[in-house]
Amino acid sequence: MLFMPITRLSTLEPVMAALNASDIPREACLLVDTTSDVVKPWVEAFHESGWSIYDVQCTNNFATTHEGTRGKRLAHLKMRRFSQAMTQNCGRVLYTEDDTLVTPDVWSRLSALLDKGYLAASGVQRDRHGTDILGLWHYDKQTECFDPLSWTQEITGIVEADAVGHFCLMTTGQTYANAVISTTDTPIDRQHTFQMRPIAVDTAVWCGHIKPNGEVVL
């Protein structure tokens, strides 16, 4: 199953093209975190492409009502908690985002890592600025900080991370729900996925990242 929070219409076409070209089982769970006029085009696009909708929820209580760094983290925290309830009874779920372009073999490659006993698996994605930061972190016990992994380290094959972003995360709905999100002091993705460590990362699952102007960062 696919889970995706939706906040925009501008990325619908390229994201759906990538999803339709992928091997993800054709069932989706959507959390539309914006005004209701965004719901219909996305749902129609999924249905027209042969996907079934497991659940779809629309709320305007998160991203549009908070400002500042702490406010955005609070919005993200609320959204992720809401998503935990939506998918907690599901089996394997690929959690992605509406500005991510997944690879065609994303499901089979990440599923293979869960088959090896990992609680979670992830792909790789650069940030929107095109830097070498990959949305993967190691935790430094001495400094109690998350250190980002950089592509300049020539990461290849399967590596382990202590935390990852939600852009291409596969785990079970129960594992996702059991990972408590409790504070806005630490970025939500890091504190949430840290409880699933070590996370297996397949560096061949290199996802595109759509910038606000439509450019794709690879």
C-alpha positions in Angstrom: 0.0 0.0 0.0 1.0 3.6 -0.6 0.5 6.4 1.9 0.9 10.0 0.8 0.0 13.3 2.4 -1.1 15.9 -0.2 -0.7 19.6 0.1 -0.5 20.8 -3.6 -1.9 20.3 -7.1 1.2 21.4 -9.0 3.0 18.1 -8.7 0.1 15.8 -9.6 1.1 14.9 -13.1 4.8 14.0 -12.6 4.1 12.2 -9.3 1.3 10.1 -10.7 3.4 9.2 -13.7 6.2 8.0 -11.4 3.7 6.0 -9.2 2.0 4.5 -12.3 5.4 3.4 -13.6 6.3 1.8 -10.3 5.7 -1.7 -8.9 3.8 -0.4 -5.9 0.6 -2.5 -5.2 -2.2 -0.4 -6.6 -3.8 0.7 -3.3 -3.5 4.1 -1.8 -4.2 5.9 1.5 -4.3 9.7 1.1 -4.3 12.5 3.7 -5.1 15.7 2.0 -3.8 18.4 4.3 -5.0 21.5 2.5 -8.2 23.0 1.1 -10.8 20.6 -0.2 -10.5 21.6 -3.8 -7.3 19.6 -4.0 -9.0 16.4 -3.1 -10.9 15.6 -6.2 -8.2 15.9 -8.8 -5.8 13.6 -6.9 -8.5 11.0 -6.1 -9.7 11.1 -9.8 -6.1 10.6 -11.0 -5.6 7.6 -8.8 -8.9 6.0 -9.8 -8.3 6.7 -13.5 -4.9 5.0 -13.2 -6.5 1.8 -11.7 -5.6 2.4 -8.1 -8.1 1.6 -5.3 -8.4 4.1 -2.4 -8.1 2.4 1.0 -8.8 5.6 2.8 -8.8 9.3 2.1 -9.1 12.0 4.7 -9.2 15.8 4.2 -8.3 18.3 6.8 -7.4 21.9 6.9 -6.1 21.9 10.5 -2.3 21.4 10.0 0.0 23.1 7.5 -2.1 26.1 6.8 -2.7 27.2 10.4 0.9 27.3 11.8 3.7 29.7 11.2 7.4 29.7 12.1 9.8 26.7 12.6 8.2 25.5 15.8 4.7 26.0 14.3 5.6 24.0 11.2 7.0 21.2 13.4 3.8 21.2 15.4 1.8 21.0 12.2 4.0 18.1 11.0 3.7 16.3 14.3 -0.2 16.5 14.2 -0.2 15.3 10.6 2.1 12.3 11.3 0.0 11.3 14.3 -3.1 11.5 12.2 -1.4 9.3 9.5 -0.4 6.7 12.2 -4.1 6.1 12.9 -4.9 5.9 9.2 -2.4 3.1 8.4 -1.9 1.3 11.7 -3.8 -1.8 10.7 -2.1 -2.1 7.3 0.7 -4.5 6.4 3.6 -3.1 4.4 3.2 0.5 3.5 5.4 2.8 1.4 5.2 6.3 2.9 6.1 8.9 0.4 5.3 12.6 -0.3 3.7 14.6 -3.1 6.9 16.1 -4.3 8.8 12.8 -4.6 9.4 10.8 -7.8 9.9 7.1 -6.8 11.8 4.6 -8.9 10.1 1.9 -10.9 11.4 -0.9 -8.7 10.9 0.9 -5.4 8.5 -1.7 -3.9 10.5 -4.8 -4.7 13.8 -3.4 -3.6 12.6 -2.0 -0.3 10.5 -5.1 0.4 13.6 -7.3 0.0 15.2 -5.4 2.8 12.2 -5.9 5.1 12.4 -9.6 4.2 15.9 -9.6 5.7 14.6 -8.6 9.1 14.8 -4.8 9.0 11.9 -2.9 10.6 12.1 -0.2 7.9 13.8 0.5 4.6 14.3 3.7 2.6 15.4 5.2 -0.6 17.6 8.3 -1.1 16.7 11.8 -2.1 18.6 15.1 -2.3 17.0 18.2 -0.7 15.2 20.8 -2.8 18.3 23.0 -3.0 20.2 20.2 -4.8 22.9 19.8 -2.1 24.6 16.5 -1.3 22.4 16.1 1.8 20.4 12.9 1.2 17.7 12.8 3.9 19.6 10.2 5.8 21.1 10.6 9.3 23.4 8.9 11.7 23.0 9.6 15.4 26.1 10.8 17.4 25.6 9.6 21.0 28.3 11.9 22.3 26.8 15.1 20.9 23.2 13.7 20.9 22.9 15.1 17.4 21.8 13.7 14.1 24.6 14.0 11.5 23.4 14.0 7.9 24.9 11.5 5.4 26.3 13.2 2.3 26.6 11.9 -1.2 30.2 13.0 -1.3 30.9 10.0 0.9 30.2 7.9 -2.2 27.5 5.9 -0.6 26.7 2.9 -2.7 24.8 -0.4 -2.2 22.9 -1.1 1.0 23.8 1.1 4.0 22.3 1.6 7.4 20.9 4.9 8.8 19.6 5.8 12.3 16.9 8.1 10.8 15.5 9.0 7.5 12.9 11.3 5.9 9.4 10.2 5.1 9.9 10.7 1.3 10.4 7.0 0.6 10.0 5.0 3.7 8.7 1.4 3.8 7.7 -0.2 7.0 4.5 -1.8 8.4 1.6 0.2 9.6 2.0 -1.1 13.1 5.7 -0.2 13.3 4.9 3.2 12.0 2.1 3.7 14.5 4.2 2.3 17.5 7.0 4.9 16.9 6.0 7.6 19.3 6.2 11.2 18.1 6.3 13.3 21.2 8.1 16.6 20.8 8.5 19.6 18.4 12.1 20.2 19.6 13.5 17.6 17.1 12.5 17.4 13.5 9.5 15.0 13.2 11.0 12.7 10.6 14.2 12.1 12.6 12.6 11.4 16.0 9.9 9.2 14.4 12.1 7.0 12.2 14.9 6.9 14.9 12.7 4.4 16.7 12.8 2.0 13.7 16.7 1.9 13.5 18.7 0.6 12.0 17.0 1.4 8.8 18.3 -0.3 5.6 18.8 2.2 2.8 19.0 1.1 -0.8 21.1 3.7 -2.6 19.8 2.4 -5.9 16.4 3.7 -5.0 17.3 7.3 -5.9 14.2 9.5 -5.9 13.6 12.7 -7.7 12.6 15.8 -5.6 10.3 18.4 -7.3 11.1 22.0 -6.5 8.4 24.6 -6.3 9.2 25.8 -9.8 8.7 22.3 -11.2 12.4 21.5 -11.6 13.4 18.0 -10.5 16.4 17.6 -8.3 18.2 14.2 -8.8 
